Structure formats: structure tokens, C-alpha cells
Amino acid sequence: MRLAAAAAFVSAAACSGGATDPGNQGGDQPDKPGARLEVLPRPLTAGESKVVTAANDFSFALFRRLSAAQKDSNVFTSPLSASMALGMAMNGAAGTTYDQMKSALAFGSASEQEINGSYKSLITLLRGLDPAVDFRIANSIWSRTGFPVKQTFIDATTSAFDAKVTALDFASATAPATINDWVSGATAGKIPKIIDRIGGDDVMFLINAIYFKGSWREKFALADTRDAQFRGVAGSQPIKLMHRTGNMGALYTPDFIAVDMPYGNSAFTMTALLPAEGRSVEALAASLQGPAWATWMGQMREGKVDLHFPRIKLEWERLLIPDLKLLGMIDAFNEGGADFSRLSSPGTNLFISVVKQKTYADVNEEGTEAAAVTNVGVTLTSAPAPVRFDRPFLFMIRERLSGAVVFMGKIVSMP
């Protein structure tokens, strides 16, 4: 009887809008935001720019698939997390399996050396941009004790992804808890469990965890939060609508309004897109493309905005293999047809059996005391019309200077 060895890849992500967190391992966040960060500590290399562009292209392609597959449902995903987990796996792939993974992840003509080197430097860059933001990226690889893993694969993933590599007795009853404890620690307890059980054919788990906790640069006063109704696909639902009026980045188009809500020193920001009345959020999600997104973000201008934004608290989970297959990543999931000969010895018949992502989001009023925001570009001088996110909308958390999109969400009903 042939043994089919299954390699499972999972990724986890969490974000929170609170100002303090007893589980914060990234250091205490200051009470007041620092000066607005206008440039990166160093320019991106050509390779890093390629990886950011590729990661965003993959992000929007995956998000379009997820939104279409979960029409009229909330979505909150971190394609960057999926890209990193699959990027680690790609270091073990060969032949058509490698080519399909590279194409689906939108890396184009970039060499593997360029991809790995840029992942490594991008991880370092994103981790340390803002002392007011607890931003963590952690990677780990867990293999069954005795399963032969090529040293070249271990060297590549530890170097490029700073991955923790551990051989674990998968037959032990405590093995799932060991992996889950690592995930919980990497996400400050927001995602306590990613592994339910370990099957007899499972030989490896590659895990990426991203955790983000940022304090608003300008907080929403709790006293200004009002009861309101959300006009979603589930009908009218009661919500808590936060409110603040002030200068922030905004873009007004015939199809949508985009608003920027920065954290800390403004390196990281939440960008929320509200479709125009009569235009569906599904159509807006389907229109998202990397080049268009870059153009829109370049057109954002600071001005006075009367913003009404809902509290959001949600958990999301999805098995991503069907979505990845639609992006052209097929052979990697084919039992007997996948080629991971650079990961282990020939004849081990490895294939990816699981790509699972769990996410958590908590958006609320808490944040640091606002500092003055310098107006740039066109400033709105007249009293602004209220921008009320009381119907379906999209939101992203991004690093605005590198352009990296970290999280993407669609809200069509109140969770």
C-alpha cells in the first residue's frame, strides 16, 4: 500500500484597535503618537519593490476570489500571511509545481534568490516601523520526528523567513497543543487554535502568523459613539457608530469614497472604501486591481472629514485550496502529482493537503491622543458632508510608505 504523505500549510492573522494589551510582546505603546513618518528608514530595493507589488497583486486576486465565493458574507483575510506561508513551501517545490506556485503568487520573472532576500528584508522593515504599533510576523515549520527534511530547505526558510524549525512527535497526544500554543503566543492569544488534529499521513506544517495592534493617531471619543442601524444584506441591524471630525486622507470618486485612518506615526493606516449609493460592495470588490489601487492611494488628499465608522469585532476562517486552484496553483495539491523534491527525499509523494487561514479583528474607539496633522495637497475648506459607513464596505490595513497591504476585509453585515 502506497503511503500518501500530506504537508499542511496554515496561516493566522489578528488585528486590534485597542491602545493597550497585557499580552503585548512588542513593547509598551506610547501615550501620544510620534511625529508623522513621511519616508521609510531606507528606500526599498528593486527586489523588495517587486515582492511588495507581487504580494499586493496576489492579495487583490485572492480577495476577489474570496469575495465572489462568499458573496453576501463578511470576509477578513491576510493574503500577505498566505503569501508568506506558501512562499516558504515554494522553497521545497520543483518543476511545474514550483512554476505554478510562483505564477499564482504573482512573482513573474523574479528569481528565487530575489524573492527570498526580499521577503527577509521586508519582514525586518515592517516589524520596526512604528513604536506605537505592535506588529509581529512569525514563521514556524513543524515536521514529524524522523521525517527526512533536506538541509537546503531548512537553510532557505530559516534565512529568508526567520522560521523556527522543530521536529515534533506527531503521534503524541500533546502535539496539536504544542503547535497551537505557538500560534496563540504569536497572535497574543487572539487565535488560540489552528490545528484540530494531526493525521497519520501529515508530515509537516508550515505556519505564518501576523499580529497587528495599533493605536489610532486620532482617537474616536467614546462619548461620541451613537446607536445606529447598519443597512446590510441581513437587513437593518443595530450597531455602535463611532464618530470624529478632523483632517484625514480621503478620496472621492463617482464609485466610492475612501478614507484613511492612520495609526501611531502614520506608517500603518486603515483605508476604508464606501461604495456610492446604489453601487454594490461586491462590484467594488470585483474591481480591485493592484495598479488601480496604487493610483487611488496616490490620489488620496488630506482634508476635513466628518467620519462615522462602526465598531467591528469578527472572526473568520476558510480553507483556501479551492481559491488558490482558481489562481492557477493546481499541481501542489495533487496527490501523486505534486513535486516537492527540494523539501524531502524523492519518492515521499508530498502534496499540500490543507491551506487554512483564521483571522480576528477588533476595531473600536481606543487609541492615542491626537497630535496635529499637517495638511498636504488639497484641503477641503467647506463643511464636509458626513461619511457614514452604515452600509456594506471594504477595509484594508496597509503600510502606506512601502505600499504593502497586510489585511483586507469586506463587511456586509454586523458580525
N, C-alpha and C positions, 0 to 999 in steps of 0.2 A: 504494500500500500504506500502510495506516494504521500509524503508529508508536505502540506502547503504551509509555508511559514508566512505569517502576516505581520507586516510592520504598520503600526497605527500612529497617526500624527494628529496631535490635538493642540489647540491654541486657546489661550484665555486672555481676557482683557477686562479692565474695570476702570471706571472714572467716577469722581465725586466732586461736587461743587462746594463741599464744606471747607471751613477755614482751618480746622484743627482735626487731628486724628491721632489717638493714642497709639495706633499701630504704625505711625509714620516712621519709616526707616531712612528717609531721605533727609532728615534734619528738620528742626522746627521752622515753620514758615513765619516770616516777619509780620509784624502787625500792620506795617504800611508798605505799599509797593515801592520798589526801587525806580530809578529813572527808566523811562521808556527805552527799550532796546531797539535801535534803528538798523544795526548791521550785525551780522554774525561775527563771532570772535575771529574767524578767518574765512576767506572765500571758499566756497565749495570747489573741489577739484572737478575736472571734466568727468571723471568716473563717478563721483558722488552725484553730480547733476544727472547723469544717465540713470543711476539707480533710483533717485527720487522721482524722475519722470516716469520710469518704468513702474515703480511701486504705485504711483498715482494712476497711471493708465490701467494697471491691474485692478486697483481699488475701484475705479469707476465701472470697469467692465463687470467685476464681480457684484458690485452693488446693484447695477442694472438688472443682472440675473436674479439676485435675491429679491429685489423689489417686484419684479414681474412674477416670480414664483410664489411670493407671499403677498399677492395683491390684496388690498384692504386689510393688511396686517402690519403691526409695528415691526420695524427692523432696527437692530443696533449691532453693528459689526465693526471689527477692526481688520480690514483687508491687509494692513501692514503686518499685523500679527500672523495672519495666514501666509503672507509672503515670506516672512522670516522662517516659519516652521517648514514650509515647503522648500525654501532656499537651502536650509540645512539638508533636507532629504535629497535635493538635486545634486549635492556633492557625492552621493553614492550611486547616482544613476548614470547610465551609459546608453549609447546608441539612440534609437528612436525615442526611448523613454526620456532620455535627457533632453533631446531636441524639443519634444512636446512640452515638457515642463518649462523649459527656458522660454519657449514661444508664448505659452499661456501666462507666464509671469511677466511678459512684455519686455524682456531684456534685449531683444533684437540682436544686434551684432556685438554686444558687449562680451568680452572674454570672461571665462570663469574666474581668472585671477582678478580682473577688474571688478566683477560682481562681488566676490568675497571681500576684497580690500575695501570696497565702498560700503558694504554692509557694516564692516567693522568700524570704520571711521564715522559713519552716520550714527551708529549706536552710541559711540562716545560723545558725539556732538549733541545729540538730543538729550542725553542724560544730564548734562551740566549747564543748560542754557539759562535757567531761571531758579534762583534760590527760593523763590516764593512758590514754586511748583514742585511737588513730589512726583517725579516722572521716572518710572522704572521699566527697564527692558531686561528680562531674564530668559535664558535658554537652558534647557537640560535635555540630556539623552539618557534613556534608561534601557539597558539591554539585559536579556535573560542570562543569568550566570552560565558560563560555558559556551554561549553562542559566539562564534568567531567574528569579530569586527576588525576590519582592516585598519592598521595604524594610520594609513594615509587619510582615511575618512575621519578618524578621531582628531588627527592633527589639523585638518582643514576646518572642522566645525568648532574646535576649541579656539583656534586662532581667529577665525572670522566672526564667530558668533558669541565668543566668550562662554561657550556652553559647558555646563557641568556634566561630566560623563560618569555614569555609575552602573556597575554590574549588580544586578539585584536578583535574588531568588524569587522568580515569578510564581513558583509553586507555594510559597509561603502565604499564609492567610493574611499576613500584615503587609504584603507587597503593595496592594492598592492604596492603603492608608499612608504608606511611605511617600508614594508619588503625590497623593492628594495633599499631604502636609506641605510638600514643597510648593505646590500650586497655591495653597492658602497663604503661605508666607510671602510668596512673590506678589500676591494681589491684596495684601493687607487684610486677609480674611474675607474679602468680598466674594471670591469664588472658592468655596471650601472644598469642592469636589469636582473632578473631571473624569476620573476613572471609576466605573461601577464594578467591573470585574476584569480579570486577565484570563483570556482563553489559553487553552493548551498549545495553540499554534502561534500565539503572539510572541514575538521575539524582541521587539523594540518599540519604544515610544519616544518621539521627538516632540518636545513641548516648548512653545514660546508663550511667555506671559508678559503682558504690558499693563502697567498700572499708572493711572494719571490722577493726581489730586491737585487742583488749582484753585486758588482764591481769586474771586473777581477783582479786577483792578478798581472797578467802581461797583460797590455792593448795591443790592436791592434792599431797601429798608423794609423790615418785616411789617412795620405799621402801614406800609403802602400796598401790601398784598390784599387782594379782594376776592370774594367769591364770584365766580363767573360760570359760564356754560361753554363747553367745547363742542363745536359742531362737527362731529366726526362721523365715520362710517357706521358706528354703532348707535347713531342718533345723538341727541343732546345729552351731555354728561357734565356733572358738576366738577369744577376744577378750582384750584387756587392760582390766580393770575398775579404774578409779581409785576411790579411797575417801577420804572425810573425814567427820568428825562435827563438827557445830557448829551455831550458830544461823543459820537462813536462812528466807526466806519459804516457806510451804508451805500447801497447801490439800488437804484430804482429803474426797472425796465418794464416794458409792457406785459411781460410774462410773470415776473416775480419781483419781490423786494428782498434784498439780502442785507443782513445786519451783523456786524462784528461785535462780540462781547469779549474783550481781552482779559486774560488772567495775569497777575503778577506784573512783570516788566513788559508785557505785551508780546513776548516771543510766541507764546501759545494763545490761541483765541478760539472761541466757539463762533462759527459762522452759521447762521440760521437763514433758511430760504423759505419765504412765504409765497405760495403761488397767488397770482392775481385772482380776484373773484371770478368764478366761472371756469378757471383752469384747474385741472386735477393735479394732485400731488404725484399721481402715477405717471402722468405725462411729463412732469418736470423731472422726475427721477429717470425716466427713459431718455431724456435729452442730455443727461450729464456725460460730458466727454472731457478728457484731460485738457486739450487745447482751449476749449470754450471756458472751462473752469479757470485756467490761468489768465485768460483775457478778463473774465469777470473780476477776479481778485485784483488785477491791475487797475481796474476801473473804480474800485472802492474809494470813496472820498469821505473825509470826516465832516460831520455836520450834526446839528441838533436833532435828536430822535426821541419821540415820545413812545417808549417801548413798553409793551405789555407781553410778558413771556410766562408760560406756565411752569410750575414745579413739575419735574419729571423724575419718576423712580421706576425703573423697569429692569427685568432680567430677560435675556434672550438666549436661545440655544438652537443650533442647527447642525446637521450632518451635511457637509459641503461637497461630497463627491459628485452628486448629480450636477451641481452648478459648475464645478471645475471641468467636468466632461464636456459641457456645452462650450467651454472656453478652449477646448482642444486638447486638454490633458487627459488622455484616454489610456494609453498603454500602462501607465504607472499603477492603475487599478485593476489590471488584467491578470488574474491568477494564471500562471504559466506563461504569460506573455510579457511581463514586466522585466526590465533589465536593471537590476541594482547590483551588478557585478563589481562595482567600485566600493560597495559597502561591506560585502562579505564574500566568502569563498564561492566560486562557481558551483552551480548545482543546488544552491539553497532555496531557489524558487521564491524569492521575496517579491511581495507586492504590497501596495498600500491598501489596507482594508478599511481604515477609518480616517476621516478628516473631520474633526469635531471642534466647534467653537462655542464657547459660552461667554456671555458678556453681562456687565452690570453697569447701570448708570444711575446717578443721583444728582439732580440739578436743583438747587434751592437758592435761597436769598444770601446765604453766608458768603462772606468774602472780606477782603481787606478794605480799610478806609480809602476812599478815592483820593488820588493826587490829581493835580491839574493835568488835563490832557491838551497837548498842543494841537491846534487846528492846522491841517495841511490840506492843500488842494481847495476844492470848492466847499464853502461852508454855507449851510442853509441859514438864511437870515430871518426868514419869516417863521411864525409859529408852525411847527410841523403837525401834520395830521397823525393821529395815533396809529401805530403799527401794532396790531393785535394778533398774536399768534393763538387764536381761539378756534382754528380750523386746521386740517392736516397740513404738515410742513416737513421740511428736511432740516437736518442739522449736522454739522461736521465739527470735529476738533482737529485743528491743524497747527503746524508750526509755520508761521507766516513768512519767515525770512528764508528758510530753505525751500518752503513750499510743500513739505511733507504732510500728507493727510493721515491722521492717526486713527480716527474713529469716524464712522458715518452712520447716520440714523434717519429713520422715517417714522413719524408719529401720525397715525390716522385715527387712534382712539386713545383715551386715557388709560394707562395700564393700572 
